[in-house]
Amino acid sequence: MMMSPRQSSSRARWVTAARRILLAACHAALYGAAVVRPAAVSSVYADVLGLSYQFFEAQMSGSVPSWSRAAVANDSTAGWRRPSHLLDGIGPDSRHYPNANLTGGWYENGGYVKLSLTQGAAASLLAYGALSWERALRIAGEWRAASRQVQWAADYLVRCYYDKAQGLFAAQVGDLYTEDLYWGPADGAPQSGSEGQSGWRPVWSVKRATGRGSDVVSQATAAVAAAAIMVARDGDFDRATGLLRAAEELYELAFSLTGTFIAPDGNSTVLNRSYRDDRTWALTWLCRWQLEYRGVASVNVNYCTLAVDEWNSMQNWRGAQPFLSTETMHLATALHLRDLYQINGGYQYIDIVSMTEFESMIDSALTWWMRSDLPTCDPCDDVGLCRTPDGFTIMHQFRSAYYTTAMAFVALASSFRPGEDVLNDRVSLPAGQQVARQCWARGQVDYLLGSNSRRQAFVTGIDRAGLTGVASPSSPRHRGAACSAQGQCSPPGVAATHSLVGALVGGPGLADEFTDNRNAPGSVVSIEANAALAGALLGMAAMDHVLQQTGLSWPAYCSDPDAGKAAVIAYSHSSMWPPPPTAPSPPPPEGFAGGLTSVGVGADGSCFSGLCIDPAVGKYCGLYIYTQGVACNELFSVAGDMKAVLGPDGVMTFYSRDVVSGDLTEVHRVRLADKELSDAMVAFMYPVADGTLILYSVGPSGDAVLDASLLTATAAAQGSANAPFFLRVRSEGLFLTNKHGAVALAYLLPSAASP
């Protein structure tokens, strides 16, 4: 595995604009009184999240940019990182130096070796967390920090493909044994030496001719494609397209190879045993571009279908894995594939049987980790997965915090995500189980932030997040933090010369013990561990924000999951939290109408973003009104600038909406239903056996067809169990689109021209 740490600095802030909850009546009905909400909230999870991104800034190799808060160029007083290893790839021996520019990227841990496998895995996991809780990340003010780091890694990985004609890709820069002989700052490290010299820094490469290394190049593909999507989110479509094309080139190389890459001479810091999980992970990111941004840059390969095919191959070869790490990305692929089903058009490529497999893998792993009968860890006896006396779950004693933090990330990502585009609300999983996952994750994360009997935190520099009365590691295994520019290094067990903030260290022992000494195994740090930490913190920050906005405490939420989830879902659906627009929206994919799918109602009465898939599974797909307190009667446009509300009087009111302030201006209203709506009465769509479509108003007295004269058929509708219809609102009016995105039925606002 790895051996080392790193640095980072500055305090992140959880800044959020005051937002009003549109369903105060819903909360009053659920809790008996209106909830008073703060104008702004703060979250220690969001603060530490900001620190975790600064750790990556301290790991940057090459020409460290001035925006790195660890850089001397940024802060001449507190900064300590300078340009380093500017000759990577250049040297006297052509057998070990390709004489190509391989500067940049991240150092793997507290040393100075650079691994493409771990950089790809860490960057793509950072991106997955950022996109899973995008609105929460923007509210926390950390979107830019996350995007910059993902792009930094992606740019390096693009450079690593230094010879496309021969299929040569740099998998590792640096020799472990040579690196271990040098303790000093990165900018003072010798470079470009011959073998046997202190500056020997060879480049070990994946070679198409050898046929091995698909794992490394697949992770690079994932990271570069993920960066393309994050860049596209901010409207830089030219750069995003360039990254996509680079990702496609990497994909072609990855799929011309098989097997895993192994560095020669025992140089491996990570021993990867499989590659099909990495290939599947890469394809999920290319599939995501295909679903979200094919209107920006089309793709000639159906990556979504290939992703499912590769998933099946992965399952046949290795099956499920009960934990998440760089060496085992199976759970990450299951999470992402499940998300893709809910993204625009994903249902066309991912069937219900596959969805069951994704969920089964996730459920099985979390059941194993969260079970109540785990034995207490025993330092004298290896009992396998166990729980420390203070309640921390440990799978491996070495880097115990990494594996548990990664599973906290999985637990949060597999539960519902309030206010996000992919709400991820799973009707088949009871509210109690979903909330239990979030509450278990909170317990593990809180332990690492000092909520244990020793008041010992396992993240460096968290005093900058305002946590007091908690001991934070001060002597991580990190050469750069330990040593001054002059090469003077603090001894083991003494606080490092420079402050490394936001780094997750190795973790506690089986008896909750921890030795704050860089030579102790519990003091190692790595980019992989911090990617897992950032994801878990972001998931916690998102939930913490919503709970504060709804007036719920964590104990109250965890003790009454049904009521808590209903309040959280109702709040997130009503507010939508669209981020302020920072760039123009991308052009819509050809043949697809832009918009948001309609919401559905779960068996517990909660609202969720859902698809009307099959009458036996979810017949009612549309807008709902429940007088008991849950209202699912609103649709928002993708940009958040349009809103349509179905009232109990059967009238649909259209509003233009200011995406920053949330202020509404009525545009038009029209009566859709011919009678008063009450409990469970709404407009919903259902494709019948012959492929035609009927639009209904439903109430206690039975079904009643809506006034068909209000709706204009503009294209043939053809639905099936795996090809649902979507109800969407756009500036022109209300649209019903079929599986191909073609408009099946439309109600146009008076000012809109015919589509």
N, C-alpha and C positions, 0 to 999 in steps of 0.2 A: 504494500500500500504506500502511503506517503510518509514523509518525515519533515514537517516544518510548519511555520507560521507566517505572519505578515502584519501590515499596518494600515492605518486609515485615520481620518480626523474630521472634526467638526460635528456640530449637532444638527440633526434633522428636525424639522418642525412639521407638526400635523396641523396644517392650516386649512380651514374650510369655511366657505361662505355660509352665512345663515340661510337655512332652507326650511320652509314651512311644510309640514306634512298635510297632504290634501285629504287624508282620511282620518281626521281627528275623531269623527263620529264612530269610525270602525273601532278605534282604540277604546273609546268610551264604552262601546257596547261590550268589548272584550274584558275590560278591567273596571268598568263602573264609573270612571271619571276620566276627563281629558288629561293627557300627559303634558306637563310643562317641559319644553325642550330648550336646551341651551342654544344661544346664538352661535356659539362656536365650541368645539370640543377639542380636547387634547388626548393623546394616547401614547403611553410609554412604548407600545409596540411600534407605532409609527416613528417615534423618535429613534429607537434602536434600529429600525429598518434603515433610516438614513445613514446611520453609522456603518451598517453592514455594506452599503454601497461604497462608502469611503475606503473600506478595506480593499476593494478591488482597485481603487485609485492608487493605493500604496503598492499594489502588485504590478503596476504597469512598467513594462520594459521599453527600452528605446528612447525616443525623444518625448519625454513626459510632457504632456500639454500643460499650459498654465492653469487650465480649469481644474486640474487635479489638486484637491485640497491638501494633499501630502507633499506637493511639489514646492521646492524653494522658490520657483518662479511665481507661485501663487502667494506664498507667505514666507518672507525671508526670515522671520523669527521662528515660527513653529514648523515650517516646512522642512523636510529633510531628504526628499527624493529628487535626484538630479538625473539628467540623461545618462543612460547606461547601456552597455552592450550594443553599441552602434555599429559594430562590425560583424554581427551575427550573420552567418552564411558565407563569410569571406575568410580565407586562410590559405596557407602555403601548400596544403596537401589536397589535391583534387579528388582523392578518394573519399575524404571526409568533409570537404568543404565544396559545395556546388558553385561558389562564387556568385551567389544570388542574394538579393536583399531579403533577409529574414528578420529584420528588426521589428520591434513592437510586441504585441501580445501581453500575456500575463506570466509572471513567474508562478510555478505550480504551488509552492509553499514558502517556507522560510529560507529556502535556498534560491538558486538562480537557474535551475533547469526549466525549460519550457516544453510542455507536453501538449500536442495538438488534440489528443483524445480527451483529456480533462478540460482543456479550454473549450472544446466544442460542446461537451456535456454541460459544463457550468454555464456557458453563455446561453444555450438553448433552454436550460431550466430557469435561468433568470428571465428569459423572454416569456416562457410559459406562465410563470407567476405574474409577470407584468400584464399580460393579455387576459389572464383569468380574472384579475381584479383591477382592470384598467381604470375604471372610474375612481375606485378607492385610492389607487396610486397617484392619480392626478390630484385628487383632493388633498392627499398628503404632501403634495408638492415635490414628489420624487420621480415622476415619469422621466424627466430629462436625464437625471442621474442614471437611471436604469438603462435608458436607450443608448446613452453615450457608451456605457460599458459593453453592452451587447455589440454595438458597432465596432468598438475598439478590438474586441476579440475576432469579430467577423473579418475585418480588414486584414488582420494578421493571417488568418486562415486562408484567405484568398491568395495572399503572397506565398503561402506555403506550397501552393501548386505551381512550382517554379519551372517545370518543364512539361508542358502539355503533350508535346510530340512523343516523348518517351514514357509519359505517365509517371512522373516523379513528384512526390509530395512529402514535404518535411514533417515527420512524425515527432521528432524529438531534437531539441537543440541543447547540447551540454552533456557532459559525462559525470555521472554520479560520484565516482571515486575522486575525480579531480576537484569537483565542486566541494566535496567534504573537507578538502585540505585548506580551503580559504574561508576565513571568518573575517568579514569586513563589509563595507558598504558596496552596493552594486556598482556604483560609478567608479570604484577603485579596483574592480576585479580585472585581472589580466585577460587578454583576448587573443584570438587568432594564433594560438600557439600550435606547435607540432605535438604529436603524441608523446607523452612523457613529460611535457613542459606544463608549467602551472597555468598557462593560458589556453590549454587544449580545450576546445569547445566544438566537438564534432557535430555534424548533422546526420542523424539516422533517418532514412527515408523509406516510405512505402514505394515499391516499384511494381509497375504493371507487369513487368516480365516475370516477377516471382509469383504473382497471383495471390498474394496475401496482404492483409491490411484493410479489409472492407470496413472494419469497426471504426478505425481512426478517420477515414475519409467520410464515412456516413455521419459521424458526429460533426465533422466540419460542415457537411451539407446542411445538417439541421440548424446549426448556428447561423450560417450565412442566410438561409431562407428565413429564419426567424428575424434576423436583422432587417431583411427586406420588408417584412410585414410591419415592423415597428417604425421604420422610416416612412413607409406609405401612410401610416396612421397620422403622421405629421405633415403629409401633403407633398413630400419631396419625391415625386413619382419617377423622375429621371434616375436619381440615385437608387431608389428602390428597385427599378427595373434592372439596373446594372448588377445589383447584388443578386437578384433572382437569376439572371443569366449565369453568373458565377456559380451559384448553387446548383444549377442544372448541369454545368460542366463537371462539378465535383460528384454529382449523382452518377453521371455516366462512368466516371472512374471507379466510384465505390462499387457499382454493380458489375464491373468487369473483374472484380476481385472476389475472393472468398477468404474465409479464415480471419484470424486476428493477427495484429502486428506484434512482434516480440523484438525488443531492442537487443542487439548483440551484447555479449560479455556480461550478462547479468545486470544490464543497465535499467531494467524495468522498475519503475516506482509503482506502477499499477499493473496488475496481472489480470488482463481481461480474458474471460473464458468463452465468450460468445460474441457473435457479430450480427445475428439476425435481428436481435432487439434493436441494435443501433441502426440497421437498415430500415426497419419499420418506423422508428422514430424519425429518421430523415424524411421518409415518404409522407408522414403525417404533416410535416411542415410545408412540403411542396403542395400537398393536397389543400392545406389551409389557404395558401395563396390562390390556388385554382378556384376555391369557393368564394373567397372574399375580394380578390383583386384581378380576376381575369379580364375585367374591363380596362384595367391599366396596362397589363401585358399578358397576352394570351399564352397558353402552354400547349404544346403539341402532343403531350403525353398525358394520359388519364392517371394522374398520380393517386387519386383517391381509390380507384379500383386496385391499383398496385399495392397500396398501403394495406388493404384488407387481405389481399393475396399473401403479402409478406408476413402479415400477422399470423395467418394460418400456417405458413412454413415455420415461423418461430415457435408456435405452439406444438407443432409436430416434433420439432427437434429437441426443445428444452422444456416446454411447458411453463407453468407459472413459477414465479419467484416471489417469496414473501417479504421482500424488502427492496428499497430503491437505492441505487448507488450508480456510480459511473460504470461499474462492471455489470450491473443488472438494471437495464432501463425498461424492463417489461411493464412495470406498473405505470411508468410515465407514458408509454405508448397506449396503454389501456385508457388512461385518463384523457389523453388528447383525442384518441379516436372517438371516445364517447362525446366529447365536446363537438367534434366535427359533425356528428350526426345532427346536432342542433343548430349548426351554422347554415346559412343560406344554401339550400340545395343538397346538403350532405346526405340526407335520407335517400337520395337517388343511388348512392354508391354503397351505403352501409346498411345492411338489413337488420331486422330485429333479432335474428339468431346470433349474429355477430355482437350486437349490443349486449345480449345476455352473457356472452363470453367475457366481454370487457368488464362488465359489472361483477361477474362471478369471481374473476381474478382479484379485483379490488376488495370485494367483500371478504374473500377468504383470507387475504393478507391482514386486513384490519381486524378481523375476528381473532386471528392468532395473536396479534400485538395487544389487543385491548381486553382480552379475556380476564375475568375476575379471579381465576384460580392460578394465576402465575405464582411460582414459588418465590420466596424471598432470596435474593442473591446471597451466595455464601462464598466468601473469599477463599475458603479451603476446599471447595467442591464446585466443579463446573456443572451447573444445573441447566445450562442452555438459556433460553430467553427467560429473564427473571426481572423482579422489581426490587429496587433498593429499599432500605428501611424508610427512606423519605419519599418513596413513590415514583422514582424515575425508572423507566423501563430500559433494560440493557440487553442487547443482542450479542455484541462483541465488546470485550473490555477495552481493547485498543480502539481509539476514536469512537467511544461509546456515544458521544453527543451527536456525531454525524449521522449515524444510522437512525437514531430516534427522531432527530429533527427532520430528516427526510420523510419519515413516516407521519410525523405531525403535518407536514406539507401535504402528503397524500390524503390524510384524513380530512383536512380542510378543503382541498380541491375536489374531493369526491362528494362533498355536501353542497347544499344550495348556497349560491353566491348572491346575496341581496344587491339589487340595483345594477347587476352586470348584464351585458347582452346575452351571454350564455348563463342563464340563471341556474341551470343544472339541478332543477328540482325534480327529484325522482319519485313519482307517485308510488312505485312498488316498494320503496324503502320508507317505513314509518317515520314520522317526525321524531319520535323518541330516539331512533337509531342515528338519524342524521345529526341531531343536536348532540347526542352522546359523542360522536366523532369530534365535533368542534370543542366540546368540553374536555375530552381527553387530550386533544392537542394543546389546549390552553394549559392544562396541568403540566405537561412536559415542557412547554416553552417557559412557563413561569418558573419552573425549577431552574432552568438554565439562566434565568435572569435574577436568581438569588432567593427564590421562594423555597427555601429548604432550611433544615435545622441549623446548618452551619452559616447561613446567610452568605453563601458563596456563589457568586455568579460565574458563568463560564464564557462570557463575552467580554472582550477587552474594552476598556475605556467607557463603560456604560454610565459612569458618573456624569458624562456629558449629556446623558438623556434625563438627568434629574433624579436618578436613583441614588438614594442615600442610605447609609446603614448597611450597605452590601459591599463585600470584598470583590474586587474585579481583578482578574489575572494581570500581573504587571511584568512577568518574565516569560513571555511566549518564546517558542523556539523560532527565532526570526533574525537572520543575520543583519538585515538592513536596519531594523529597529534597535538592535543591540549595540550597533557600532556607529561611532561618529564619523564625520567626513575625513577626519585625520586617522581613522583606523583604530581609535581607542574604543574597546568593547567592554560593556558592563559584564561582570562575572555572572555565572549561573546563580539563580536564586535572588539576584538583586534586580530592582526595577530597571527595565530597558532604558537605554539612553534616550530614545525617541518614543513618543507615545503612539503605539499601534492601536487604533480604535476600531471597534466593530468586528473583530475577528472571533469566530467561534473556535475555542480551543478543543483539545481532544475529548475532555469530559471527565466525569467522576469515575471513581472505582466502584467495586461491588458493594462497599460499605459507605458510600457517599463521600469517600475521602478524596482529597485533591492536594497535590503538591505544586506550589507556584514556583516552578524552577524549569528553565528551558530544557534541561536534560531529562526531565521527567516525561514519561510517555503521554501524560494527560495534557501537555502543553503544546502539542503540535497543532498547526493550522494548515488550511488548504483552500483553494478556490472552490473545490467541489463542496466542501462542508459549508462554505459561506453562501453558495447558491441555494442550498437546501434551507439554510437559516433565513435568507431573504424571502424565500417563498412562504415559509411558515409565519414569519413576522407580518408579511403583507396580508395573508389570510386572516390573521388575528386582528390586525389593524382595521381591516374592512368590517369585520364583525363587531369590533369594539365601537367603531363609529356609529353603526346602526343601532346598537343597544343603547348607547348614550342618547341618540336622537329619539328613541322610542321610550326613554325613561326606564329601561330595564337594567337591572344589575346582572352580572354574570351568574351569581348564585340563584337568583330568581329565574333566569332563563334556563339554567341547567336543571332546576328542580321541577319545572313545569314546561316541558318541551313543546307540547301541543299548542298551548296558548302563546308561548314565546315565539314559536315559528310563525304562527298565524299573524302576529303583530309585525314581525320583521318582514315577512313577505308582503303584507299589505302596505307597509311603509315604502319598501323599495320599489314596488310596482307604481305607487302613486307619484313618487318623486323622480324616478328614472335617473337622476344625477347625471345628465349629459355634461361632458366636459366642455368648457368654452371652446368654440371653434378656433383652431390655430392655423388652419389651412383649408383650401377648398376641398370639397368631397370629391372622391374619385368618380370618374364616369361609371354609370351602372353597367354591369356585364350585359353583353348583347342578349336580348331576348328576355331579360329579367326586369320586372318592375321593382324599383327601390322601395323599401318600407320595412316595417316590423311585423313579424308574425303575430297573430292574435294570441290572447292568453286563454288558458283553460282553467278549470277548477279541479283540484285534486279531491280524493275521497274524503280528506279531512276538512274540506271547505276552503283550502288555501288557494291563492292564485299562483299560477306558474306559466312561464313561457312554454307553450307546448304545441304539438302538431296533432291535427285530427287524423290519426293513423288508421284506425280500424274501429268499426262500431262496437266490437266486443271489448276493445281496450279503452277507447276514449271518444265516444260518439259526439259529445258536446264540445264543439270547438268554436269559440267566438267570444262574444262579450257577455259578461254575466253581472247580475245584480242580486245580492243576497241581503234581505232586510235584517238578517241576524247580525250583520256587521261587516262582512267581507264584500267589497265591491271590486269586481274585475271588469270595469265598464269603460276602460280608456285605452286608446291606441296612440302611439307616438310615431312620428316619422323617424327615419334613421338619424337624421341630423338633430332631432329634437325640436325642430322649428315649427312643427305642425302637430296638432292634437285633435282627436275626435272623441267625444264622450256620449255614450248611450244613456239617456235618462229613464227613470221609471215610467215616464209618460209615453215611452216609445219614440221619443224625439232624439235624433242624432244631431249634436251641436259640434260644429267645426270651429277651431280656434287657430290663430297664428300665435306662436309662442316665442318669447325672447329667451334664448337658450342660456343666457347669463343670469338674468333676474328671475326667470320663470313666469314673468307677467304674461297674461293671456288677453288676446283681443278677439272677440267673436267675429267670425267671418260669415257663417251661414248656419241655418238649422233646417232640418227636414224630418218629417214624421216617417219612420220606417215601419213601425208596428201600428196595427189598426185598433189596439186596445191597450189598457194600462198594463204595465209589466210589474210583476211581483217576484216572489221567491223563485229562483232558478229560471227566470224568464229572460230570454236573450235571443239575439240573432246568432245563428250558428250554421255551419255548412256541413253537408254530408253527401258524398258522392254515392249514388245508388248503383245498383247492379249493372244497368245498361250504360253507365258512364255519364249520364246526364246529372245535372246539379239542381238541387232544390234548396232555397233559402227559407228558413223558418223563423217564426216567433213561437216560443214555447212557454206554456204556463200550466197551472194546475188543471185547467179544463181541457188540456190536450194541445195538439199541434195546430197551428194556423199558418197558412202560407202568407208571406209578406206581400205588400203591394208591389207586384212584379213590374208595374209601369214605371217605378222609380229606377229600375235597374235595366241597363242596356247590355245585351250580349255582344261582345266584340271579337270573340274567338271561340272555337269549339272547346268545350271543357271535357277533359278525360281524366278521371280519377281512379285510383285503385288503393288497395290496402297500404302499399308502400309509396304511394304518390299522392300525398294530401294536397289540400287547397290552403292558401294563405289569405287572411284578411289583412289588408294594408291600407294605410292612409298616406296620401301624398297631397301636395298643394292643389292638385286638380280635383281631388275628391276621394271617394272610397272605392277600393278595387279588390276584386277576388281574382287571384292568379292560380293557375294550375301548376302541375309538377315541372313544366318547362319554363315557368315564369311568364307565360303568355297570359294576357288579361282575359278572364273568362266572363266576368260580369263587372259592371262599373256603375257607380253613381257619380256623375260629374257635377262639381259645383257650378252654379249659373255662369260664372265668369270664365270657366274653363272651356277650351275648345275640345272637340271630339278627339280621342286618342287615335 
